Amino acid sequence: MNQIEERKYYEDDDEIDLMELIRTLGKHKGIILISTILVTLLSVTGGYLYNRANTVNSMIISFNYPEIENGKNPDRSVFFKDNIIPLNVINKVYTENMDKIKADGIANFKTRIKVEGIIPEATETRIESALKNGEILTYTPTQYKISTKENKEILEELSTDSIEEFINKYKPNYAVAEVEEFKNYDYDNIYTLLNDRISLLKSNINSETKKNYISNKLGYSFNELLVKLESLERVELQDYYSYFTVHGLSLNKIMRETRYDSEIREIRLEKEKLQAKAQIIKSMLEQYKPTNRNIVVPNVGEFGIKINTENEYYTNLINEYLNVNSQIKDKEFTIKKLQEEKEIVNYPSENQKKVIDQKLNVITTKLNGIINELNKINEEYVNAKYSDMIKIASPVTEVKTGKPVVLFLAIGIVLGGMLGIFLAFMKEFAKNYKAKYSK
């Protein structure tokens, strides 16, 4: 056989083999089709499950209140990002949704919740620049990304419950209760209670953040309320105090006299201590001469005397002696004043009762009016400063870290087709083998 005939023989043989291959595939196209469909379905299903297992739901929570800039909570305690989703909220959500949660146990559920601060690019640049210069620049983010592999509903419940918890815990409540009737209280006790209430109101009003706040809606400011309080304290309250004090009025004369006796006894004891102290200082002065440089100075630290030189020590002794004697005189005056007040203590007449009740009514009416105005402006102030102190800045978004489903579809078709072709040839091989060796 020459070369031309040999080449023709091989070409015919190849053509026959190729046609035979096509006929074989056509004969078993059912197997190939079923295999391709089954493997493709398995591939797509597996890919879907893989993507779902690697899907992360996330959302952004934003903080907006004055103290956050300094890394503080609204109550000025230290702000920690790990407390944004509190443990009690995690426990509550886990308990209520155990059938929906993918995590194996509450500990695993907690570790699947990630909280990351969002730092603006400009701030990151500043921090890096500061580090290069050997400086430390602190920054507390105002936005935080909350992410978890749990489903969307679980993350929404975690975030909304955490926001509610934060508001209930930290939103200021400046509401002040009005003054009620002072039943079963003596006049001096009523004065003390009113004076204490006014002091608390002044502290509530007179804060740095409120000083310049003016309500356009209400038409007044915190400073105006402070002026009203001070006027009430200086005029009406003082008039009330002077009236029952000058007239010695009391609804319980015996108890009032007992209190006076107790105060007098206490002040007398203080006076006696001062007198003993004055006697010691006087004795030291009599024994001491400024020109004597060999004197031994006794321990007088309890008198607050700082000794630099002998003459300065002598001067300080004199000043201390004068100061102690001045205090003794003050105590004597106070005792005398209390004794005089005790002597005139008396039950009020019907007319005096009417007068003092009227004065008290004026004070409580004005004070409650100020409290009412204070509560209104406090509510507006809190809403203006803290209404958006925590909120959802971005709703839940789903991020898939797996592969596109189309890729799994293509892989399934390719693998399924190859498996079908393999099975077709194996079936044809088994058929030919049986036909050849079964004779």
C-alpha positions as CSV (number, residue, x, y, z in Angstrom):
1,M,0.0,0.0,0.0
2,N,1.5,3.3,-1.1
3,Q,1.5,6.5,1.1
4,I,-1.5,8.0,-0.7
5,E,-3.6,5.0,-0.1
6,E,-2.5,4.7,3.5
7,R,-3.4,8.3,4.2
8,K,-6.8,7.8,2.6
9,Y,-7.3,4.7,4.8
10,Y,-6.6,6.6,8.0
11,E,-8.9,9.5,7.0
12,D,-11.7,7.1,6.2
13,D,-11.1,5.3,9.5
14,D,-11.2,8.7,11.4
15,E,-14.3,9.7,9.7
16,I,-16.0,6.4,10.6
17,D,-14.9,6.7,14.2
18,L,-16.2,10.3,14.4
19,M,-19.6,9.3,13.0
20,E,-19.7,6.4,15.3
21,L,-19.0,8.7,18.2
22,I,-21.9,11.0,17.2
23,R,-24.2,8.1,16.7
24,T,-23.3,6.8,20.2
25,L,-24.0,10.2,21.8
26,G,-27.2,10.5,19.9
27,K,-28.3,7.1,21.0
28,H,-27.7,7.9,24.7
29,K,-28.8,11.6,24.6
30,G,-31.4,10.9,27.3
31,I,-28.8,9.8,29.8
32,I,-26.7,12.9,28.9
33,L,-29.7,15.2,29.3
34,I,-30.8,13.8,32.6
35,S,-27.3,13.8,34.0
36,T,-26.7,17.4,32.9
37,I,-30.0,18.5,34.5
38,L,-29.4,16.6,37.8
39,V,-25.8,17.8,38.2
40,T,-26.8,21.4,37.3
41,L,-29.6,21.4,39.9
42,L,-27.2,20.0,42.5
43,S,-24.6,22.7,41.6
44,V,-27.1,25.6,41.7
45,T,-28.6,24.3,44.9
46,G,-25.2,23.9,46.5
47,G,-24.1,27.3,45.3
48,Y,-27.3,28.9,46.7
49,L,-26.7,27.3,50.1
50,Y,-23.0,28.3,50.0
51,N,-23.9,31.9,49.2
52,R,-26.6,32.0,51.9
53,A,-24.1,30.7,54.5
54,N,-21.7,33.4,53.5
55,T,-24.3,36.2,53.4
56,V,-23.8,39.1,55.9
57,N,-26.6,41.5,56.8
58,S,-25.5,44.9,58.0
59,M,-26.9,48.3,58.9
60,I,-25.5,51.6,60.2
61,I,-26.5,53.2,63.5
62,S,-25.7,56.9,64.0
63,F,-25.2,58.9,67.3
64,N,-25.9,62.6,67.5
65,Y,-25.7,64.3,70.9
66,P,-23.2,66.8,72.3
67,E,-21.2,64.4,74.6
68,I,-20.4,61.9,71.9
69,E,-17.6,64.1,70.5
70,N,-15.7,63.6,73.7
71,G,-16.3,59.9,73.8
72,K,-19.0,60.1,76.4
73,N,-22.6,58.9,76.9
74,P,-25.3,61.5,77.5
75,D,-24.8,61.0,81.2
76,R,-21.1,61.7,80.7
77,S,-20.1,58.1,81.5
78,V,-17.5,56.6,79.1
79,F,-18.8,55.5,75.7
80,F,-17.9,51.9,74.6
81,K,-18.9,50.6,71.2
82,D,-19.4,47.1,72.6
83,N,-22.3,48.5,74.6
84,I,-24.2,49.6,71.6
85,I,-25.8,46.2,71.4
86,P,-26.3,45.4,75.2
87,L,-26.1,41.9,76.6
88,N,-29.7,42.0,77.8
89,V,-30.9,42.8,74.3
90,I,-28.8,39.9,72.9
91,N,-30.3,37.5,75.5
92,K,-33.8,38.7,74.8
93,V,-33.6,38.4,71.0
94,Y,-31.9,35.0,71.2
95,T,-34.6,33.7,73.6
96,E,-37.5,35.0,71.5
97,N,-36.0,33.7,68.2
98,M,-34.2,30.5,69.0
99,D,-36.1,28.7,66.1
100,K,-34.9,31.2,63.6
101,I,-31.3,31.8,64.7
102,K,-28.6,29.9,62.9
103,A,-26.0,30.2,65.6
104,D,-25.3,27.2,67.9
105,G,-25.9,28.6,71.3
106,I,-26.1,32.1,72.7
107,A,-22.3,32.5,73.0
108,N,-21.9,31.8,69.3
109,F,-24.8,34.1,68.5
110,K,-23.0,36.9,70.4
111,T,-19.7,36.4,68.6
112,R,-21.5,36.6,65.2
113,I,-22.6,40.2,65.9
114,K,-19.9,42.6,64.8
115,V,-19.8,46.3,65.7
116,E,-17.3,48.5,63.7
117,G,-16.8,52.2,63.9
118,I,-17.0,54.2,60.6
119,I,-14.1,56.7,60.5
120,P,-14.3,59.3,57.7
121,E,-11.5,59.3,55.2
122,A,-10.3,62.8,56.1
123,T,-10.2,61.8,59.8
124,E,-8.2,58.7,59.0
125,T,-5.7,60.8,57.1
126,R,-5.3,63.1,60.1
127,I,-4.8,60.2,62.5
128,E,-2.1,58.7,60.3
129,S,-0.4,62.0,59.9
130,A,-0.5,62.5,63.7
131,L,1.0,59.1,64.3
132,K,3.9,59.8,61.9
133,N,4.6,62.9,63.9
134,G,4.6,61.0,67.1
135,E,1.3,62.4,68.2
136,I,-1.8,60.6,69.4
137,L,-5.1,61.8,68.0
138,T,-8.2,60.3,69.5
139,Y,-11.5,60.1,67.7
140,T,-14.8,58.6,68.6
141,P,-16.9,57.6,65.6
142,T,-20.5,58.8,65.4
143,Q,-21.5,56.0,63.1
144,Y,-21.2,52.3,63.6
145,K,-21.8,49.4,61.3
146,I,-23.6,46.5,62.9
147,S,-23.3,43.2,61.0
148,T,-24.2,39.5,61.5
149,K,-24.7,36.3,59.5
150,E,-28.2,36.0,61.0
151,N,-31.2,37.0,58.8
152,K,-32.5,40.5,58.3
153,E,-35.3,40.2,60.8
154,I,-32.9,39.3,63.6
155,L,-30.6,42.2,62.9
156,E,-33.6,44.6,62.7
157,E,-34.9,43.4,66.1
158,L,-31.4,43.7,67.6
159,S,-31.0,47.3,66.4
160,T,-34.4,48.6,67.3
161,D,-34.3,47.1,70.8
162,S,-30.8,48.5,71.3
163,I,-31.9,52.0,70.2
164,E,-34.9,51.8,72.5
165,E,-32.7,50.7,75.4
166,F,-30.2,53.5,74.8
167,I,-33.0,56.2,74.7
168,N,-34.6,54.9,77.9
169,K,-31.3,54.8,79.7
170,Y,-29.7,58.0,78.5
171,K,-32.3,60.5,77.3
172,P,-32.4,63.2,80.0
173,N,-35.6,63.7,81.9
174,Y,-35.7,67.2,83.5
175,A,-39.4,67.0,84.5
176,V,-39.9,68.6,87.9
177,A,-42.9,67.9,90.2
178,E,-45.0,70.8,91.3
179,V,-45.1,71.9,95.0
180,E,-48.0,70.4,96.8
181,E,-49.7,71.5,100.0
182,F,-47.5,71.4,103.1
183,K,-49.7,69.5,105.6
184,N,-48.4,68.8,109.1
185,Y,-45.3,71.0,108.6
186,D,-44.4,73.9,110.9
187,Y,-43.6,77.2,109.3
188,D,-39.8,77.0,109.6
189,N,-39.9,73.5,108.1
190,I,-42.0,74.8,105.2
191,Y,-39.4,77.5,104.7
192,T,-36.6,75.0,104.6
193,L,-38.4,72.7,102.1
194,L,-39.2,75.7,99.8
195,N,-35.6,76.9,100.0
196,D,-34.3,73.5,99.1
197,R,-36.7,73.2,96.2
198,I,-35.6,76.6,94.8
199,S,-31.9,75.6,95.1
200,L,-32.6,72.4,93.1
201,L,-34.5,74.3,90.5
202,K,-31.6,76.8,90.2
203,S,-29.2,73.9,89.7
204,N,-31.5,72.4,87.0
205,I,-31.6,75.8,85.1
206,N,-28.1,77.2,85.6
207,S,-26.1,74.7,83.5
208,E,-23.6,75.7,80.8
209,T,-25.6,74.1,78.0
210,K,-28.8,75.8,78.9
211,K,-27.5,79.3,79.6
212,N,-27.8,80.5,76.0
213,Y,-30.9,78.5,75.0
214,I,-33.9,80.6,74.1
215,S,-37.3,79.1,73.1
216,N,-38.7,80.9,70.1
217,K,-41.9,78.9,70.5
218,L,-42.4,79.6,74.2
219,G,-40.9,83.1,74.1
220,Y,-38.6,82.8,77.1
221,S,-35.2,81.4,78.1
222,F,-33.7,79.5,81.0
223,N,-32.0,82.7,82.2
224,E,-35.4,84.4,82.5
225,L,-36.7,81.6,84.7
226,L,-33.5,81.9,86.8
227,V,-34.2,85.6,87.4
228,K,-37.8,84.8,88.4
229,L,-36.6,82.2,90.9
230,E,-34.0,84.5,92.4
231,S,-36.7,87.2,92.7
232,L,-39.1,84.8,94.4
233,E,-36.4,83.7,96.8
234,R,-35.3,87.2,97.6
235,V,-38.7,88.9,98.0
236,E,-41.7,86.6,98.7
237,L,-39.8,83.8,100.4
238,Q,-37.8,86.2,102.6
239,D,-41.0,88.1,103.5
240,Y,-42.6,84.8,104.6
241,Y,-39.6,83.9,106.7
242,S,-39.4,87.3,108.3
243,Y,-43.1,87.3,109.2
244,F,-43.2,84.0,111.1
245,T,-39.7,84.7,112.6
246,V,-40.4,88.2,113.9
247,H,-43.7,87.2,115.4
248,G,-42.4,83.9,116.7
249,L,-45.1,81.9,115.0
250,S,-45.3,78.1,115.3
251,L,-47.9,75.5,114.9
252,N,-46.1,73.3,117.5
253,K,-44.7,75.6,120.2
254,I,-43.3,72.8,122.3
255,M,-41.4,71.1,119.5
256,R,-40.2,74.5,118.3
257,E,-38.8,75.4,121.7
258,T,-37.2,72.0,122.0
259,R,-35.4,72.6,118.7
260,Y,-34.2,76.0,119.9
261,D,-32.8,74.4,123.1
262,S,-31.0,71.8,121.0
263,E,-29.5,74.4,118.7
264,I,-28.4,76.6,121.7
265,R,-26.8,73.6,123.5
266,E,-24.9,72.6,120.4
267,I,-23.6,76.2,119.8
268,R,-22.6,76.5,123.5
269,L,-20.4,73.4,123.1
270,E,-18.8,74.9,120.1
271,K,-18.2,78.1,122.0
272,E,-16.6,76.2,124.9
273,K,-14.2,74.5,122.5
274,L,-13.2,77.9,121.1
275,Q,-12.8,79.3,124.5
276,A,-10.4,76.5,125.4
277,K,-8.5,77.1,122.3
278,A,-8.3,80.8,123.0
279,Q,-6.9,80.1,126.5
280,I,-4.1,77.9,125.1
281,I,-3.1,80.6,122.6
282,K,-3.2,83.3,125.3
283,S,-0.9,81.2,127.5
284,M,1.5,80.8,124.6
285,L,1.5,84.5,123.9
286,E,2.2,85.3,127.6
287,Q,5.2,83.0,127.6
288,Y,6.6,84.1,124.4
289,K,8.8,87.2,123.7
290,P,9.8,88.0,120.1
291,T,13.4,88.9,121.1
292,N,14.0,85.5,122.7
293,R,15.7,83.4,119.9
294,N,16.2,80.3,122.1
295,I,12.5,79.6,122.6
296,V,11.2,76.1,122.0
297,V,8.1,76.4,119.8
298,P,5.4,73.9,120.8
299,N,3.3,71.9,118.3
300,V,0.5,74.3,117.3
301,G,-0.3,72.7,113.9
302,E,-3.9,72.2,114.8
303,F,-4.3,76.0,114.8
304,G,-3.2,76.3,111.2
305,I,-0.1,78.4,112.1
306,K,2.7,78.5,109.5
307,I,6.1,79.3,111.2
308,N,8.8,80.9,109.2
309,T,10.5,83.1,111.7
310,E,10.1,83.7,115.4
311,N,8.6,87.1,114.9
312,E,6.2,85.8,112.3
313,Y,5.2,83.1,114.7
314,Y,4.3,85.7,117.3
315,T,2.3,87.7,114.8
316,N,0.4,84.6,113.7
317,L,-0.4,83.7,117.3
318,I,-1.9,87.1,117.8
319,N,-4.0,86.8,114.6
320,E,-5.2,83.4,115.6
321,Y,-6.1,84.6,119.0
322,L,-8.1,87.5,117.6
323,N,-9.8,85.2,115.1
324,V,-10.8,82.7,117.8
325,N,-12.2,85.4,120.0
326,S,-14.2,86.8,117.0
327,Q,-15.7,83.4,116.5
328,I,-16.6,83.2,120.2
329,K,-18.4,86.6,119.9
330,D,-20.3,85.2,116.9
331,K,-21.4,82.2,118.9
332,E,-22.5,84.4,121.8
333,F,-24.6,86.5,119.4
334,T,-26.2,83.5,117.8
335,I,-27.0,82.0,121.3
336,K,-28.6,85.3,122.3
337,K,-30.6,85.6,119.1
338,L,-31.9,82.0,119.5
339,Q,-32.8,82.6,123.1
340,E,-34.8,85.8,122.1
341,E,-36.6,83.9,119.3
342,K,-37.4,81.1,121.7
343,E,-38.9,83.5,124.2
344,I,-41.4,84.9,121.7
345,V,-42.5,81.5,120.2
346,N,-46.2,81.5,120.2
347,Y,-49.2,80.0,118.4
348,P,-50.5,82.2,115.6
349,S,-53.8,84.0,115.9
350,E,-56.6,83.4,113.3
351,N,-55.6,86.6,111.6
352,Q,-51.9,85.7,111.6
353,K,-52.8,82.3,110.2
354,K,-54.7,83.9,107.3
355,V,-51.8,86.3,106.6
356,I,-49.1,83.6,106.6
357,D,-51.3,81.2,104.6
358,Q,-51.8,83.9,102.0
359,K,-48.1,84.5,101.8
360,L,-47.5,80.8,101.4
361,N,-50.1,80.5,98.8
362,V,-48.5,83.3,96.8
363,I,-45.1,81.6,97.0
364,T,-46.4,78.2,95.9
365,T,-48.5,79.6,93.1
366,K,-45.6,81.5,91.6
367,L,-43.2,78.6,92.2
368,N,-45.5,76.1,90.5
369,G,-45.9,78.6,87.6
370,I,-42.1,78.7,87.2
371,I,-41.9,74.9,87.4
372,N,-44.6,74.5,84.7
373,E,-42.7,76.9,82.4
374,L,-39.4,75.1,83.2
375,N,-40.9,71.7,82.3
376,K,-42.1,73.0,79.0
377,I,-38.8,74.5,78.0
378,N,-36.9,71.5,79.3
379,E,-39.0,69.2,77.1
380,E,-38.3,71.4,74.1
381,Y,-34.6,71.6,74.9
382,V,-34.3,67.8,75.3
383,N,-36.1,67.2,72.0
384,A,-33.9,69.7,70.3
385,K,-30.6,68.3,71.7
386,Y,-31.4,64.6,72.1
387,S,-34.3,63.7,69.7
388,D,-31.9,62.2,67.2
389,M,-29.2,61.1,69.7
390,I,-29.4,57.6,68.2
391,K,-31.0,56.4,65.0
392,I,-30.7,54.0,62.1
393,A,-28.7,55.9,59.4
394,S,-28.9,53.1,56.9
395,P,-31.4,50.2,56.7
396,V,-30.4,46.6,56.6
397,T,-28.5,45.6,53.5
398,E,-27.5,42.1,52.4
399,V,-24.0,41.5,51.2
400,K,-23.1,38.2,49.6
401,T,-19.5,37.1,50.0
402,G,-20.0,33.9,47.9
403,K,-20.0,33.4,44.0
404,P,-22.5,34.4,41.4
405,V,-25.3,31.8,40.8
406,V,-24.6,31.9,37.1
407,L,-21.1,30.5,37.8
408,F,-22.6,27.5,39.6
409,L,-25.1,27.1,36.7
410,A,-22.3,27.0,34.1
411,I,-20.2,24.6,36.3
412,G,-23.3,22.3,36.7
413,I,-23.9,22.2,32.9
414,V,-20.3,21.4,32.1
415,L,-19.9,18.8,34.8
416,G,-23.3,17.3,34.1
417,G,-22.6,17.1,30.4
418,M,-19.3,15.4,30.9
419,L,-20.8,13.0,33.4
420,G,-23.6,12.2,30.9
421,I,-21.1,11.6,28.0
422,F,-19.0,9.4,30.3
423,L,-22.1,7.3,31.3
424,A,-23.1,7.0,27.6
425,F,-19.7,5.6,26.6
426,M,-19.7,3.3,29.7
427,K,-23.1,1.9,28.7
428,E,-22.0,1.4,25.1
429,F,-18.8,-0.2,26.3
430,A,-20.7,-2.6,28.6
431,K,-23.0,-3.5,25.7
432,N,-20.1,-4.3,23.3
433,Y,-18.2,-6.2,26.0
434,K,-21.3,-8.3,26.7
435,A,-22.0,-8.9,23.0
436,K,-18.3,-10.0,22.4
437,Y,-17.8,-12.3,25.3
438,S,-21.3,-13.8,25.8
439,K,-20.9,-16.2,22.9
